[in-house]
């Protein structure tokens, strides 16, 4: 049984108004996000596919994967995408002491900042908790430190092996609308559904006149 629906209910958003669930716009804009990378071959495939549609996205990267794959991380930057923080070790916030959780996030942010310094002035400290969950104390501390907490209003479930390729696609089309933040994963376990759904999402919405944008300070203000 799914705990989180593909489309985030409105009442959930009202319970956590300080989180960014979607972008308020009437323009035909969508915000693709990719969690858990950078991952060899898969992230590079995502970058090529996005380039085919002149699409920009936001990559919520795991710190240890940035360290292991610096060239792929650099390719994300070179292609003009935004970067978000997804902790260093993909921690489960509810099972981690707040001090340790914050330290893990800050370790990742220091790594990100060292690589984007003087290059992307429009970047902000974006954070997405792994599994979409963390403790209230962790959330409050991160917001005090200046992090913008980014969640979503459309979840693909691409990582779930019980979800078929077609079902993954239907979790997005035609659910996503103006300003939607859509979650994919550039990871090994998500690759089957990701490689099926992403090109179709890009094609479907591009043909309807949508553009795909990366999250930035200007958009989030």
C-alpha positions in Angstrom: 0.0 0.0 0.0 1.3 3.4 -1.0 1.8 5.8 1.9 2.3 8.9 -0.3 0.0 9.4 -3.2 1.4 10.3 -6.6 -0.5 13.6 -6.4 0.1 15.4 -3.1 -3.3 16.3 -1.5 -4.0 19.9 -0.9 -4.6 19.4 2.8 -1.0 18.1 3.3 0.4 21.3 1.8 -1.6 23.4 4.2 -0.2 21.4 7.2 3.4 22.4 6.1 3.1 25.8 4.4 6.8 26.6 4.7 7.7 23.8 2.4 7.8 24.3 -1.3 5.4 21.9 -2.9 4.9 23.6 -6.3 5.5 26.9 -8.0 2.6 29.3 -8.1 2.3 30.2 -11.7 -0.2 30.4 -14.6 2.6 29.8 -17.1 3.2 26.5 -18.8 6.2 25.6 -16.7 7.2 22.3 -15.1 9.9 21.6 -12.6 11.6 18.2 -13.0 13.7 17.0 -10.0 16.0 14.0 -9.8 17.0 12.5 -6.4 19.9 10.2 -5.3 22.5 10.9 -8.0 24.9 11.4 -9.5 24.9 7.8 -10.7 27.2 6.5 -13.5 25.5 6.0 -16.9 22.0 6.9 -15.5 22.6 10.5 -14.7 24.5 10.9 -18.0 21.5 9.4 -19.8 19.2 11.8 -18.0 21.4 14.8 -19.1 21.3 13.7 -22.7 17.6 13.2 -22.6 17.0 16.6 -21.1 19.2 18.2 -23.7 17.1 16.8 -26.5 14.2 18.9 -25.2 16.2 21.9 -24.1 14.9 21.1 -20.6 16.4 22.2 -17.3 16.0 20.4 -14.0 17.1 20.3 -10.4 19.3 17.5 -9.1 19.0 16.7 -5.4 22.4 15.0 -5.0 23.7 12.7 -2.3 27.1 13.9 -1.0 28.9 10.6 -1.2 27.8 10.2 -4.8 29.2 13.7 -5.6 32.5 12.6 -4.1 32.5 9.3 -6.1 31.4 10.9 -9.4 32.8 14.4 -9.6 32.9 14.4 -13.4 29.2 13.6 -13.6 28.4 16.3 -11.1 30.4 18.7 -13.1 28.4 17.8 -16.2 25.2 18.6 -14.3 26.6 22.1 -13.6 28.0 22.5 -17.1 24.5 21.8 -18.6 23.0 24.6 -16.5 20.9 22.6 -14.1 20.3 23.5 -10.4 21.7 21.5 -7.5 19.9 20.5 -4.3 21.1 18.8 -1.1 19.9 15.3 -0.3 22.2 14.6 2.7 25.6 12.9 2.4 24.5 9.4 3.3 20.8 9.3 2.3 19.8 9.4 6.0 16.5 8.5 7.5 15.8 11.6 9.5 13.4 9.8 11.9 16.1 7.3 12.8 18.9 9.9 13.1 19.9 12.2 15.9 19.2 15.8 14.9 22.8 16.9 15.5 24.1 14.1 13.3 21.5 14.8 10.6 22.3 18.5 10.4 26.0 17.6 10.3 25.4 15.3 7.4 23.5 17.9 5.5 26.1 20.6 6.1 28.9 18.3 5.0 27.0 17.9 1.7 26.4 21.6 1.4 30.0 22.5 1.9 30.9 20.0 -0.8 28.3 21.5 -3.2 29.4 25.1 -2.4 33.0 24.3 -3.1 32.1 23.1 -6.6 29.7 25.9 -7.6 31.4 28.9 -6.0 31.6 31.9 -8.3 29.7 30.0 -11.0 26.0 29.9 -10.1 25.0 33.0 -8.2 21.3 32.2 -8.7 21.6 29.0 -6.7 20.1 28.7 -3.2 20.5 26.2 -0.5 17.9 23.8 -1.6 17.2 20.7 0.5 15.0 17.6 0.1 14.8 15.1 2.9 15.4 11.5 1.8 12.0 9.6 1.8 10.3 13.0 2.1 10.4 12.7 5.9 12.4 14.1 8.8 11.9 15.3 12.4 10.4 18.7 13.2 13.5 19.6 15.0 15.6 18.8 11.9 13.3 20.8 9.7 13.3 23.8 12.0 17.1 23.8 12.4 17.6 23.6 8.6 15.2 26.4 7.9 17.0 28.6 10.5 20.2 27.8 8.7 18.7 29.2 5.5 17.7 26.0 3.6 14.7 26.1 1.4 12.8 22.8 1.9 11.7 21.4 -1.5 9.1 18.7 -1.6 6.7 18.0 -4.6 3.2 17.8 -5.8 3.8 14.9 -8.3 5.6 11.7 -7.4 6.5 9.2 -10.1 7.2 6.2 -7.9 9.9 5.3 -10.5 12.0 3.5 -7.8 9.2 1.1 -6.8 9.7 -2.2 -8.6 6.0 -3.0 -8.0 5.0 0.0 -10.2 5.0 -0.8 -13.9 6.4 1.5 -16.5 3.0 2.4 -17.7 1.8 3.1 -14.1 4.8 5.3 -13.5 4.0 7.4 -16.5 0.3 7.7 -15.5 1.5 9.0 -12.1 2.7 12.1 -14.1 0.5 12.4 -17.2 -1.9 14.2 -17.1 -1.5 14.8 -13.3 1.2 17.4 -13.6 0.1 21.0 -14.3 1.4 24.5 -14.4 4.1 24.9 -11.7 4.2 21.2 -10.7 7.4 19.9 -9.1 7.9 16.3 -10.3 10.1 13.7 -8.6 12.2 11.2 -10.5 15.3 9.4 -9.3 18.6 9.1 -11.3 19.4 5.8 -9.5 19.9 2.2 -10.5 16.7 0.9 -9.0 14.6 3.6 -10.7 16.3 3.2 -14.1 13.7 0.9 -15.8 10.7 3.2 -15.1 12.8 6.4 -15.5 14.0 5.5 -19.0 10.4 4.6 -20.0 8.6 7.6 -18.5 11.0 10.6 -18.7 11.2 10.8 -22.6 7.4 10.5 -22.8 6.8 13.2 -20.2 9.2 15.5 -22.0 7.6 14.9 -25.4 4.0 15.1 -24.1 4.3 18.4 -22.3 6.7 19.9 -24.8 4.1 19.3 -27.5 1.5 21.1 -25.3 3.8 24.2 -25.1 5.3 23.6 -21.7 8.9 24.5 -20.8 11.0 22.7 -18.1 12.8 24.9 -15.7 15.3 24.5 -12.9 14.6 25.9 -9.5 16.4 29.1 -8.6 16.3 32.0 -6.2 14.3 34.1 -8.7 11.7 31.4 -9.1 11.4 30.7 -5.3 11.2 34.3 -4.2 
